């Protein structure tokens, strides 16, 4: 197998895909559940209410993703700062930790001594080794902007949330059924895209999204029936 073929099997962008899938899927399922529930008791105003949910949900999701990314970066920065401090003030303990790590990897004798001696000869190289091997942090690319991550999740949520609203917005026949069908089609396509970045195939990912969406639709209908019973006859 050629190098080009290997690279094609490992496309980049998995981190961004996670945000997109998270936002799209949450927008699809959340809005489908919401609109199926509300449409039974507030059909004339369902589009306005659903659009309000769309914007409120996208803002909430975006801010949540931003805060999550900021928190993750702060935690990682603190962990790295702690390792840097320990290398400067507790070098023998850190050297022992590094030796134990590479011992667990299978290195022994003079090879283990040589590797530890080489890594600890330079403070920057030593810190990199501790961050990678002890903390499990592998900085393969520059940190992503928390704001950009939040915007990506918010926009993805908005796009996903708009799909179940379309049948109600354009007054299509059987809008509840059409909302479910459009959501399923979008979810299956999302599963195909996700398959490019995971070990599971398109069929598995598509069926996974199908199951989640169907469960959401059933929950939405059940909630709608319950709300209708509580509201009583109009």
C-alpha positions as CSV (number, residue, x, y, z in Angstrom):
1,X,0.0,0.0,0.0
2,X,1.4,3.4,-1.0
3,X,2.0,6.3,1.4
4,X,-0.7,8.3,-0.4
5,X,-3.2,5.6,0.1
6,X,-2.4,5.5,3.9
7,X,-2.9,9.2,4.2
8,X,-6.2,9.1,2.4
9,X,-7.5,6.6,5.0
10,X,-6.7,9.1,7.8
11,X,-8.2,12.5,6.8
12,X,-7.5,15.5,9.1
13,X,-10.1,17.7,10.8
14,X,-11.5,15.2,13.2
15,X,-11.6,17.7,16.0
16,X,-13.6,20.2,14.0
17,X,-15.9,17.3,12.8
18,X,-16.6,16.6,16.5
19,X,-17.9,20.1,17.0
20,X,-20.0,20.0,13.8
21,X,-21.5,16.6,14.5
22,X,-22.2,17.6,18.1
23,X,-23.9,20.9,17.1
24,X,-25.8,19.4,14.1
25,X,-27.0,16.3,15.9
26,X,-28.1,18.3,19.0
27,X,-29.9,20.8,16.8
28,X,-31.7,18.1,14.9
29,X,-32.8,15.9,17.8
30,X,-33.6,18.7,20.3
31,X,-35.7,20.7,17.8
32,X,-37.4,17.6,16.5
33,X,-38.4,16.6,20.0
34,X,-39.5,20.2,20.8
35,X,-41.5,20.8,17.7
36,X,-43.3,17.5,17.8
37,X,-44.2,18.2,21.4
38,X,-45.3,21.8,21.0
39,X,-47.1,21.3,17.6
40,X,-49.9,19.4,19.3
41,X,-50.8,22.2,21.6
42,X,-49.7,25.3,19.9
43,X,-49.9,24.6,16.1
44,X,-50.7,28.1,14.9
45,X,-47.6,29.6,16.7
46,X,-45.3,26.6,16.3
47,X,-43.0,28.2,13.8
48,X,-42.4,31.3,15.9
49,X,-41.9,29.2,19.0
50,X,-39.5,26.8,17.2
51,X,-37.5,29.6,15.8
52,X,-37.2,31.0,19.3
53,X,-35.9,27.7,20.4
54,X,-33.5,27.6,17.5
55,X,-31.9,30.9,18.4
56,X,-31.9,30.3,22.1
57,X,-30.5,26.8,21.7
58,X,-27.7,28.0,19.3
59,X,-26.6,30.7,21.7
60,X,-26.6,28.4,24.7
61,X,-24.7,25.7,22.8
62,X,-22.2,28.2,21.5
63,X,-21.5,29.7,24.9
64,X,-21.3,26.3,26.4
65,X,-18.7,25.1,23.8
66,X,-16.7,28.3,24.3
67,X,-16.6,27.9,28.1
68,X,-15.7,24.2,27.7
69,X,-12.8,25.0,25.4
70,X,-11.6,27.8,27.7
71,X,-11.7,25.5,30.7
72,X,-9.9,22.7,28.9
73,X,-7.1,25.0,27.8
74,X,-6.8,26.4,31.3
75,X,-6.5,22.9,32.8
76,X,-3.9,21.9,30.3
77,X,-1.9,25.1,30.8
78,X,-2.0,24.5,34.6
79,X,-0.8,20.9,34.2
80,X,2.1,21.9,32.0
81,X,3.0,24.7,34.4
82,X,3.1,22.2,37.2
83,X,5.3,19.8,35.3
84,X,7.7,22.7,34.5
85,X,7.8,23.7,38.2
86,X,8.5,20.1,39.2
87,X,11.3,19.7,36.7
88,X,13.0,22.8,38.1
89,X,12.4,22.1,41.8
90,X,12.1,18.3,42.0
91,X,14.3,17.1,39.2
92,X,15.2,13.7,40.7
93,X,11.6,12.8,41.3
94,X,10.7,13.8,37.8
95,X,13.7,11.8,36.4
96,X,12.5,8.8,38.3
97,X,8.9,9.2,37.0
98,X,10.3,9.4,33.4
99,X,12.4,6.3,34.0
100,X,9.4,4.4,35.3
101,X,7.3,5.5,32.3
102,X,9.9,4.2,29.8
103,X,10.5,1.1,31.9
104,X,6.8,0.3,31.5
105,X,7.2,0.8,27.8
106,X,9.7,-2.1,27.8
107,X,13.1,-0.3,27.8
108,X,15.8,-1.8,30.0
109,X,19.4,-1.5,30.9
110,X,21.7,0.8,29.0
111,X,19.0,1.7,26.5
112,X,16.7,2.9,29.2
113,X,19.6,4.9,30.8
114,X,20.5,6.5,27.4
115,X,16.9,7.5,26.6
116,X,16.3,9.1,30.1
117,X,19.7,10.8,29.9
118,X,19.0,12.2,26.4
119,X,15.5,13.5,27.4
120,X,16.6,15.1,30.6
121,X,19.6,16.8,29.1
122,X,17.5,19.6,27.7
123,X,14.8,21.3,29.9
124,X,12.4,21.9,26.9
125,X,12.8,18.3,25.7
126,X,12.3,17.0,29.2
127,X,9.1,19.0,29.6
128,X,7.8,17.8,26.3
129,X,8.5,14.2,27.3
130,X,6.7,14.6,30.6
131,X,3.7,16.4,29.0
132,X,3.4,13.7,26.4
133,X,4.2,10.5,28.3
134,X,2.9,11.4,31.8
135,X,-0.1,13.7,31.0
136,X,-0.9,12.2,27.7
137,X,-1.1,15.6,26.0
138,X,0.1,15.5,22.4
139,X,0.1,19.0,20.9
140,X,-0.2,18.0,17.2
141,X,-1.6,21.3,16.1
142,X,-2.0,24.9,17.4
143,X,-4.7,25.2,20.0
144,X,-8.1,26.0,18.5
145,X,-9.7,29.3,19.4
146,X,-12.5,28.9,22.0
147,X,-14.5,31.6,20.3
148,X,-14.2,29.9,16.9
149,X,-15.2,26.6,18.5
150,X,-18.2,28.2,20.1
151,X,-19.3,29.8,16.8
152,X,-18.9,26.5,15.0
153,X,-21.1,24.6,17.4
154,X,-23.7,27.5,17.5
155,X,-23.9,27.6,13.7
156,X,-24.0,23.8,13.4
157,X,-26.8,23.7,16.0
158,X,-28.7,26.4,14.1
159,X,-28.4,24.5,10.8
160,X,-29.5,21.2,12.3
161,X,-32.4,22.9,14.2
162,X,-33.7,24.5,11.0
163,X,-34.3,21.1,9.3
164,X,-37.3,19.9,11.4
165,X,-38.9,23.4,11.2
166,X,-39.0,23.5,7.4
167,X,-42.3,21.5,7.0
168,X,-44.0,23.8,9.4
169,X,-42.5,27.0,7.9
170,X,-43.7,26.1,4.4
171,X,-47.0,24.5,5.6
172,X,-46.2,21.1,4.0
173,X,-48.8,18.4,4.4
174,X,-48.4,16.1,7.5
175,X,-45.7,18.4,8.9
176,X,-44.9,16.2,11.9
177,X,-44.1,13.2,9.6
178,X,-42.2,15.4,7.1
179,X,-40.1,16.9,10.0
180,X,-39.2,13.3,11.1
181,X,-38.4,12.3,7.5
182,X,-36.2,15.3,6.8
183,X,-34.4,14.9,10.1
184,X,-33.7,11.2,9.4
185,X,-32.3,12.0,5.9
186,X,-30.1,14.7,7.4
187,X,-29.0,12.4,10.2
188,X,-28.1,9.6,7.8
189,X,-26.0,11.9,5.7
190,X,-24.3,13.1,8.8
191,X,-23.6,9.5,9.6
192,X,-21.9,9.0,6.2
193,X,-19.7,12.1,6.9
194,X,-18.8,10.9,10.4
195,X,-17.8,7.5,8.9
196,X,-14.9,9.2,7.1
197,X,-13.3,10.0,10.5
198,X,-14.2,6.9,12.5
199,X,-13.5,3.1,12.4
200,X,-17.3,2.5,12.0
201,X,-18.7,2.3,8.5
202,X,-21.4,4.6,7.0
203,X,-24.2,2.0,7.6
204,X,-23.3,1.7,11.3
205,X,-23.1,5.5,11.8
206,X,-26.3,6.1,9.8
207,X,-28.2,3.5,11.8
208,X,-26.8,5.0,15.1
209,X,-28.2,8.4,14.1
210,X,-31.4,6.8,13.0
211,X,-31.9,5.2,16.4
212,X,-31.2,8.4,18.2
213,X,-33.5,10.5,16.0
214,X,-36.3,7.9,16.2
215,X,-36.0,7.8,20.0
216,X,-36.2,11.6,20.1
217,X,-39.3,11.6,17.8
218,X,-41.1,9.1,20.1
219,X,-40.2,11.2,23.1
220,X,-41.5,14.3,21.4
221,X,-44.8,12.7,20.5
222,X,-45.2,11.3,24.0
223,X,-44.5,14.7,25.5
224,X,-47.0,16.3,23.1
225,X,-49.7,13.9,24.0
226,X,-49.0,14.6,27.7
227,X,-49.1,18.4,27.2
228,X,-52.3,18.1,25.2
229,X,-53.9,16.1,28.0
230,X,-52.8,18.7,30.5
231,X,-54.0,21.6,28.4
232,X,-57.4,19.9,27.8
233,X,-59.6,20.5,24.8
234,X,-59.1,23.8,23.0
